Amino acid sequence: MGRASFVPLALALVGVVADEEPVPSAAGKVVVTAFPPKPGWCRFIPEAFQPDRCRDREDINPGETRCAQLSAAERDRTPACSYSETEAVEFAYLSSAAFCYGPELDAWECGSACRHAPGMQDVRRVDDEELGAHAYVGRWRRRCLIAFRGTDSFEGWVQSLRSWGLDHLPGCSVDGQPCHIGEGFLESYRALAPRLKQKLSEIGCSKSTPLAVTGHSMGAALATLAAFDLKSSGYTLSRSYTFGQPRVGDAGFATAFNAISAEMPFFRLSRSDDPVIYLPAAPRFHHVGTEVYYVGDTTRGYKICDGSGEDRSCAGEADDVALLILQCLIPNACGHTHYLVPAKPDDMGPSSCHQKVLLP
């Protein structure tokens, strides 16, 4: 997603970000720490000029540090212990490939996105131009995959704006109270879901076949809804990685999502300088899944957060979202489009495609 596409999306989602209330954290999750929290203002100072308070980090591999203290049985029951940054980079390329199109994507010869995630077969695309919603399915490394494209059109921005409003998610309730989802996200996923399931069947992906989902930005929101829907429908969800994901629904949906995906690794990668992860505002909306929090690039480590969705020692909340949006107007300064650098030097949009989606 280029800067021209990102800023309207963020402004569409921003809503009221002031006067947010803290959201209580859930207990009982393993927290894997690679570094302590740092002041939010650090993100506005170039790294070369940052004081020690911003730069002093303990560079460790959290997966090997915290999870090594658990028994084998405890590790098996703890999705956070299966996080792999190497695998996350591959899924980031799979997400970027959703911006590619045409015969080159179908043949998995779409550019660096395809080259860095080799082995994809039987690619099928599903598009809804009216809503600006796009995805592809394929078979990759003994599992099936669905990858959703981030916002790339005016129609997609409209859906992001509509997602500030909440709509009831049929079949989802917690303690007798209905779950709610961003209206635009829900409409876009519903437009794609029947054809996605049909394409999965066409390429031999049954409900018993391991299935992964991924996406960036709005694509991450749709991947979240796909994970919930497919898992609820009996599909075998093996794992998910999302990048720069906005909040998708309310606390009821977060509770239902985390319950149904308790044994499925669902990693939601965040960056401290990505404004989209703070939107739409809490507490009306609530994050889902296991947050993997990066201050910046991969050389600075990461933290596996507490699983509540709103771990304030990770991304939590920010009172400078507007400034982060403005920062995204500066070339190569937007955290939303630069996940897992330098391990993934390409941005999360179409820059890695031979044939690119034409962004407005």
C-alpha positions, 0 to 999 in steps of 0.5 A: 500500500503506497502513501497515497492509499494509506493516508485516506484509509487511516483518516477514514478509520481514525474517528475519535482517538481522544478520551480513550479508556483503558481496557482490562487485560486478560490473565492466563497467557504466556508473555514473552518479552524481548525488550521493555517498553519505551516512551512513545515520543522516541518514534519521532526521533531519528535512530541516530539521535535517539537517547539511551532511553530510546535505544537501550534494548536487550536483544534476545530471541524471546521464543528461545528465552521464555518458552524454553522455561516451559514443559513440552506439554505447556509449549504445545498448549501455548501458540505464542511459543510457536512464533517464527520470525522467519515464517512471518517474513514469508507470510508477509510476502504472501500478503504482498502478493495479494497486490499482484494480479493477472497471469503472473500471479496465477503462475506464481511468477509475480515478482519478489513476493512470489520468489520469496515464498516459493512452492505455491500451486493452484492459485485462484483469485477472488475479487469484488471490484464494487467493494474493493475487496480482493483475495487469492487461494492456493496450495503451499507447503502441504497446506492451503492458504487464503491471502487478502489484499489491503486497501487499494481503491476508493471503494476500499476506503469507503468500506474502511470508513463504514467500518467505524460503525458496528454491525451484528455478527450472526451466530456470534454471542458471548453471555447472551450478548451479540458480537459486533463487527465493523460494517465495512469489514463484514460486508467485504468479507461476506462478498468474498466468502462463498467464492473463497470456499468454492475455490478452496474446494476446486483445488482440493482443500477440504475442511480437514486440510490444514489452512492458513490465512494472512493479510495486511491492513484491511486485508488483515481485518478480512483475514481475521473474519475468515479465520473466525468463519472458517474455524466455526465452520469446521475448517482446520485452521493451522495458523495465521499472520496478519500485519498492520491490522486495525481493530475489527470488532468489539470486546464480545467478538474478541472474546469469541474469537480468542475462545475459538482460536485458543489452540490456533497460532494467530499472530497479529504483528504490530509496530509502534509507529503504525497508526492503523493498529490503534484504530478504530478506537478502544474501548468500543473496538477491541483487538484479537489474537496474539500480538507480536509487537515490534518497536521498529525494524527486526534488529530491535527485537520483538515482544509476544504480548499477553494475549488480551488484545490490548496489552498496554506494555505493547502497542496499547493505545496512542495519543499521537495517531494524527502525528503518525498519520502525517509521518506516513507522508514522509518517504520510507517513514511509514511504519504501516507499510514497512513490516519486518524490515530489513528482513523484508526490504520490500514494503507491504504493498505492490512494490514487489509485483511485476504487474502492480495494482494501479493505486489512485 
